[in-house]
Amino acid sequence: MNRAASTSGAADVSATSARVQRGVTPIESATAWPVVADERIVGRRIAMGAGAAGRIAFVDADALVAAYGAAVTDISAEEPPH
């Protein structure tokens, strides 16, 4: 669940459906959620929620994408330089 979802009413629905706390990534929930990965993580080691508030896991992004059959696409909006 991304930050945008966690600040809207969708977060309550997502948290209830996934049976996890708000803001926790529901990858292994009882509900089959689609996994979408930003193209910028390909080939990198990334940090992600580890199933409990305040916990993170470092994973190989390519292995994560393959394991969950994630859709890889451009989902980020870059900020202009300050």
C-alpha positions in Angstrom: 0.0 0.0 0.0 1.5 3.3 -1.0 1.6 6.6 1.0 -1.2 8.1 -1.1 -3.5 5.2 -0.3 -2.7 5.3 3.4 -3.9 8.9 3.6 -7.2 8.2 2.0 -10.3 6.2 2.7 -8.9 3.5 0.5 -6.3 2.7 3.2 -9.1 1.6 5.6 -10.5 -0.8 3.0 -7.1 -2.0 2.0 -6.0 -2.6 5.6 -9.2 -4.5 6.4 -9.0 -6.6 3.2 -5.3 -7.4 3.7 -5.7 -7.9 7.4 -2.6 -5.8 8.1 -1.9 -2.5 9.8 -2.2 0.7 7.8 1.0 1.5 5.9 2.3 -2.1 5.9 2.9 -3.7 2.6 0.3 -6.5 2.1 2.3 -8.8 -0.2 1.4 -12.0 1.7 -2.2 -11.1 2.6 -5.2 -13.3 2.4 -6.4 -11.2 -0.6 -4.6 -11.5 -3.9 -3.4 -8.0 -4.5 -1.7 -7.1 -7.8 2.0 -6.2 -7.5 3.2 -3.2 -9.5 6.9 -2.2 -9.5 8.4 1.0 -10.8 10.9 0.5 -13.6 13.6 2.3 -11.7 14.0 -0.6 -9.2 15.0 -3.2 -11.9 18.6 -4.5 -11.3 18.7 -2.9 -7.8 18.6 -4.0 -4.1 15.6 -2.3 -2.5 14.0 -1.9 1.0 10.4 -2.7 1.5 7.9 -3.2 4.3 8.6 -6.5 6.1 5.1 -7.2 7.5 5.1 -5.2 10.7 5.2 -1.5 11.5 8.8 -0.3 11.7 10.3 -3.4 10.1 12.0 -3.4 6.6 13.5 -6.1 4.4 16.2 -5.6 1.8 15.5 -7.7 -1.3 16.8 -8.1 -4.8 14.2 -6.2 -6.9 14.5 -8.6 -9.9 13.8 -11.6 -7.7 10.8 -9.9 -6.1 9.4 -8.9 -9.5 9.8 -12.5 -10.8 8.4 -14.2 -7.6 5.2 -12.2 -7.7 4.8 -11.8 -11.5 4.8 -8.0 -10.9 3.9 -5.6 -13.6 7.0 -3.3 -14.2 6.1 0.2 -15.5 6.9 3.9 -15.0 4.8 4.8 -11.9 7.0 7.5 -10.4 6.9 11.2 -11.0 10.3 12.8 -10.7 10.5 16.1 -8.9 12.2 19.0 -10.7 15.6 20.1 -9.4 15.4 22.8 -6.6 
